[in-house]
Amino acid sequence: MARVVDREAKRIQILEAASSCFAEAGYDATSMDDVAAAAGVSKGSLYDYFKNKEDLFYGVFEWFLGSLVGDGAQRMEEETSAYARLFAFAETSVNALIDHIALYPVTLEVWAAAAKAGTRERFSAVMRELYVAYRAEVTAIIDSGQKAGEIRREVDAEAVAAMLVGAIDGLFLQYWLDRSFDPRRYVERFLSSLFEGLAAAKG
């Protein structure tokens, strides 16, 4: 068992080092030698875990997404109302971004990889799947709110989910470009206004 744990710990060590390299220098300018040096391992040992630089970069992005998710799922499970669950989704997403802002360039590098002919298929697929999953998660929350009588039945759950996910994504980019912009200021206000429009009439 110790060997399995050690192997996973070493993989995380490599991913952490690689994420910093990709975030600081970008995908094209980062070499496997750079990652090996940053991780304190031999270059050959990288290939025990990843077949090439693209595979390593893909692994970094998956690991980064896992870091962003954090306790978001648990927070949403703890809430009962649709509004509270939507707020938990948005708040944990924004807080995770702020906590990991130094690695946000990895996301931008993934967008760049999704635009390049050589890596387009793989990285556009992972981004597409990510957005599909996020939209489905928010749609499910809105659906549950409609069934519970919190949200009007005529509300288009998928449309609201798409707009909310897009809004949160936009907050991420604005914060990366301007650190004086605090996305936390707007999350509760935005969702409060949004929910006023979605809420079913009382009585």
C-alpha positions, -999 to +999 in steps of 0.1 A: +000+000+000+028+024+008+042+021-027+008+030-042+006+061-019+041+071-027+034+068-064+003+090-061+022+115-040+049+117-066+023+122-093+008+151-074+043+165-068+048+165-106+014+180-113+020+208-088+053+217-103+040+214-139+011+236-131+034+264-119+056+260-150+027+262-174+011+291-156+043+311-155+058+303-189+029+290-210+025+256-227+048+262-257+077+276-237+076+249-210+097+218-216+097+185-198+132+194-186+117+225-169+090+204-152+115+178-140+137+205-125+108+222-108+095+189-094+130+177-083+127+145-103+145+130-133+131+137-167+127+100-173+105+096-143+080+120-159+073+095-186+064+069-159+033+090-153+027+109-186+035+098-221+043+133-234+040+170-226+005+172-240-006+144-217+010+161-188-007+193-196-040+175-198-033+159-164-025+194-149-058+208-161-078+178-147-059+182-114-066+220-114-103+215-120-103+191-091-087+218-069-113+243-080-143+220-072-131+216-036-160+214-012-185+229-036-205+196-040-206+191-002-218+227+003-247+222-022-257+189-006-260+206+028-284+232+015-321+226+010-335+255-009-328+261-046-316+296-039-292+285-012-278+258-035-273+282-064-256+306-041-233+278-028-225+268-064-215+304-073-198+313-041-176+282-039-167+286-076-156+322-071-138+315-038-119+286-054-108+309-083-095+335-058-077+308-038-060+294-070-057+326-091-020+320-097-029+289-117-057+306-138-034+310-168-036+272-171-072+277-181-062+303-207-036+279-220-063+252-224-084+277-244-053+283-266-048+245-270-085+241-279-079+266-308-048+249-322-051+223-350-028+198-333-046+198-299-080+212-308-099+179-306-087+168-272-089+202-254-121+215-270-137+182-259-126+186-223-139+222-222-172+212-238-177+184-213-169+208-185-195+233-196-221+206-202-215+193-167-218+227-151-250+236-170-265+202-160-257+208-124-273+242-123-303+230-144-309+202-119-309+228-090-335+249-109-356+219-117-357+209-081-367+245-072-396+243-097-408+210-082-406+224-047-426+254-057-398+279-052-393+287-089-419+295-115-428+265-137-425+285-169-388+294-163-365+278-189-341+260-165-315+253-192-314+289-204-309+302-169-282+276-162-263+286-194-265+323-185-254+317-149-224+296-159-215+322-184-217+350-158-195+331-134-170+324-162-170+362-170-162+370-133-132+347-135-118+365-165-125+400-151-108+392-119-077+378-137-074+410-157-081+434-129-073+423-093-091+454-079-123+438-092-138+417-064-162+391-079-175+383-044-191+417-042-214+408-071-223+372-066-249+376-038-264+407-054-266+392-088-282+360-075-306+379-053-318+398-083-319+367-104-339+348-079-365+376-075-372+371-112-373+333-109-393+330-077-428+316-078-456+339-064-463+332-027-498+325-014 
